[in-house]
Amino acid sequence: MLTTGNQLKAARALVGIEQIEVAGAAGVHVNTIRAMEASGGMPIAGRAQNVQAVQRALESRGIQFLNHGQPGVRLVGKKEA
């Protein structure tokens, strides 16, 4: 589950996409992505539906969100473009 801004930044870095690309894929404004990432290591404050849309967009690119004691991400393989 996507929980922190740093997790979002790390996920984007793993798949090599910009904020604008994530925003487009998730159907949210780029400022929403910026605000999410600005939370850093703290929980993302925002609409749950937006967080879920961003999570799905990144998962479709092979990202797996980890929360085994500490939030993390890993690339498990590209599922679809």
N, C-alpha and C positions, 0 to 999 in steps of 0.2 A: 504494500500500500504506500502510495506517495504521501509523505508526511511533512517533509521539511524543504525549505528553499534550496539548501545545499544538495539535497537528493536530486532535485530537479536540474540544477546546474550540472551535476555529475552525469546524469542520464543524457542530457543534451551533448555533453562532451564525448561520451562513449559512442554516440551515433553520428557525431559531427554535424549537428544542425543548429541553426540560429534560432533565437527567440521568435522571430517572425514566422519561421516555418512551423514551429510547434503550435503557435497561436492559430495559424491557418488550418492545420490538421485537426486541432481540437475545437475549432469554431469559436474561439474567444479572441478578444483584442490583445494585441501585443503588450499593452500596459498591464493586463492581467498577469501575464507571464512575468513581467518585470517585478510586479508587486509580490508575486509568489516567491520569486528568487530573493527578493530583498529581505525576506524573513530569516535568511541564513540558516543557522542550526536550530532555530525555533520552529514550532509547528506552523504550517501555513494557515493563515487566517483568511477566510474567504468562503465563497459559496461552494458547498460540497459538490454540486453538479459540475462546476468548472474544474475543480481538482480532479474529479473522476474522468472528465473529458480529456484532460491533459495526460492523466495516467494511461488511459486507453490509447491515446495517440502515440505515446512512447512505447507502450507494450507492443503495439503493432509493428514497431521497428526493432523488436527483439530485446527490449529492456525488461528486466525483472526487478521489481522493487523488493528489497529485503528489510525486515524489521525484527531481526533476531537479537533483541536487546538494544541494538543501535541501528538507526536507519542506514540503509546502504542500497547500492544498485549493482547490477551486473548485466553484461550483454550475453544473452543465451542463443543468439542467432536471429537472423533477419526472418520475420514471418511474412511481411508484405510491405510494399513501398507506399 
